[in-house]
Amino acid sequence: LHPPGTLVLGFRTGQLSRARAEIEALALSFTQCRALAERAGAAVGMAGRAWNEATAGFSSKMDELSAVVGAAAQAPARE
């Protein structure tokens, strides 16, 4: 038939091929996940900048109101 060990070597070679395929698939998944995470991070940054631009006027108005209210709280009470 076959020399001793041939079947075992063939079995081990098959295991190595499957293991290599799994490692390659994991590497591809990792690369895709990292790219997705980078895009998500960029999107969060863009959303933050858009939010800051959209609320800039509101934030300045709230700061002005806070200053007025703070000044009124510091003023002595009228009787």
CNS distance restraints for C-alpha pairs under 8 A (distance, minus, plus):
assign (resid   2 and name CA) (resid   6 and name CA) 6.30 0.50 0.50
assign (resid   2 and name CA) (resid   7 and name CA) 7.88 0.50 0.50
assign (resid   5 and name CA) (resid   9 and name CA) 6.05 0.50 0.50
assign (resid   6 and name CA) (resid  10 and name CA) 6.14 0.50 0.50
assign (resid   7 and name CA) (resid  11 and name CA) 6.12 0.50 0.50
assign (resid   8 and name CA) (resid  12 and name CA) 6.12 0.50 0.50
assign (resid   9 and name CA) (resid  13 and name CA) 6.03 0.50 0.50
assign (resid  10 and name CA) (resid  14 and name CA) 6.23 0.50 0.50
assign (resid  11 and name CA) (resid  15 and name CA) 6.35 0.50 0.50
assign (resid  12 and name CA) (resid  16 and name CA) 6.21 0.50 0.50
assign (resid  13 and name CA) (resid  17 and name CA) 6.21 0.50 0.50
assign (resid  14 and name CA) (resid  18 and name CA) 6.22 0.50 0.50
assign (resid  15 and name CA) (resid  19 and name CA) 6.00 0.50 0.50
assign (resid  16 and name CA) (resid  20 and name CA) 5.98 0.50 0.50
assign (resid  17 and name CA) (resid  21 and name CA) 6.19 0.50 0.50
assign (resid  18 and name CA) (resid  22 and name CA) 6.17 0.50 0.50
assign (resid  19 and name CA) (resid  23 and name CA) 6.14 0.50 0.50
assign (resid  20 and name CA) (resid  24 and name CA) 6.15 0.50 0.50
assign (resid  21 and name CA) (resid  25 and name CA) 6.15 0.50 0.50
assign (resid  22 and name CA) (resid  26 and name CA) 6.11 0.50 0.50
assign (resid  23 and name CA) (resid  27 and name CA) 6.09 0.50 0.50
assign (resid  24 and name CA) (resid  28 and name CA) 6.18 0.50 0.50
assign (resid  25 and name CA) (resid  29 and name CA) 6.17 0.50 0.50
assign (resid  26 and name CA) (resid  30 and name CA) 6.05 0.50 0.50
assign (resid  27 and name CA) (resid  31 and name CA) 6.20 0.50 0.50
assign (resid  28 and name CA) (resid  32 and name CA) 6.18 0.50 0.50
assign (resid  29 and name CA) (resid  33 and name CA) 6.03 0.50 0.50
assign (resid  30 and name CA) (resid  34 and name CA) 6.08 0.50 0.50
assign (resid  31 and name CA) (resid  35 and name CA) 6.22 0.50 0.50
assign (resid  32 and name CA) (resid  36 and name CA) 6.14 0.50 0.50
assign (resid  33 and name CA) (resid  37 and name CA) 6.07 0.50 0.50
assign (resid  34 and name CA) (resid  38 and name CA) 6.20 0.50 0.50
assign (resid  35 and name CA) (resid  39 and name CA) 6.25 0.50 0.50
assign (resid  36 and name CA) (resid  40 and name CA) 6.08 0.50 0.50
assign (resid  37 and name CA) (resid  41 and name CA) 6.06 0.50 0.50
assign (resid  38 and name CA) (resid  42 and name CA) 6.22 0.50 0.50
assign (resid  39 and name CA) (resid  43 and name CA) 6.15 0.50 0.50
assign (resid  40 and name CA) (resid  44 and name CA) 6.18 0.50 0.50
assign (resid  41 and name CA) (resid  45 and name CA) 6.25 0.50 0.50
assign (resid  42 and name CA) (resid  46 and name CA) 6.20 0.50 0.50
assign (resid  43 and name CA) (resid  47 and name CA) 6.09 0.50 0.50
assign (resid  44 and name CA) (resid  48 and name CA) 6.12 0.50 0.50
assign (resid  45 and name CA) (resid  49 and name CA) 6.29 0.50 0.50
assign (resid  46 and name CA) (resid  50 and name CA) 6.13 0.50 0.50
assign (resid  47 and name CA) (resid  51 and name CA) 6.02 0.50 0.50
assign (resid  48 and name CA) (resid  52 and name CA) 6.16 0.50 0.50
assign (resid  49 and name CA) (resid  53 and name CA) 6.19 0.50 0.50
assign (resid  50 and name CA) (resid  54 and name CA) 6.05 0.50 0.50
assign (resid  51 and name CA) (resid  55 and name CA) 6.04 0.50 0.50
assign (resid  52 and name CA) (resid  56 and name CA) 5.68 0.50 0.50
assign (resid  55 and name CA) (resid  59 and name CA) 5.93 0.50 0.50
assign (resid  56 and name CA) (resid  60 and name CA) 6.34 0.50 0.50
assign (resid  57 and name CA) (resid  61 and name CA) 6.29 0.50 0.50
assign (resid  58 and name CA) (resid  62 and name CA) 6.14 0.50 0.50
assign (resid  59 and name CA) (resid  63 and name CA) 6.16 0.50 0.50
assign (resid  60 and name CA) (resid  64 and name CA) 6.25 0.50 0.50
assign (resid  61 and name CA) (resid  65 and name CA) 6.17 0.50 0.50
assign (resid  62 and name CA) (resid  66 and name CA) 5.99 0.50 0.50
assign (resid  63 and name CA) (resid  67 and name CA) 6.24 0.50 0.50
assign (resid  64 and name CA) (resid  68 and name CA) 6.33 0.50 0.50
assign (resid  65 and name CA) (resid  69 and name CA) 6.08 0.50 0.50
assign (resid  66 and name CA) (resid  70 and name CA) 5.87 0.50 0.50
assign (resid  67 and name CA) (resid  71 and name CA) 6.03 0.50 0.50
assign (resid  68 and name CA) (resid  72 and name CA) 6.13 0.50 0.50
assign (resid  69 and name CA) (resid  73 and name CA) 6.14 0.50 0.50
assign (resid  70 and name CA) (resid  74 and name CA) 6.32 0.50 0.50
assign (resid  71 and name CA) (resid  75 and name CA) 6.32 0.50 0.50
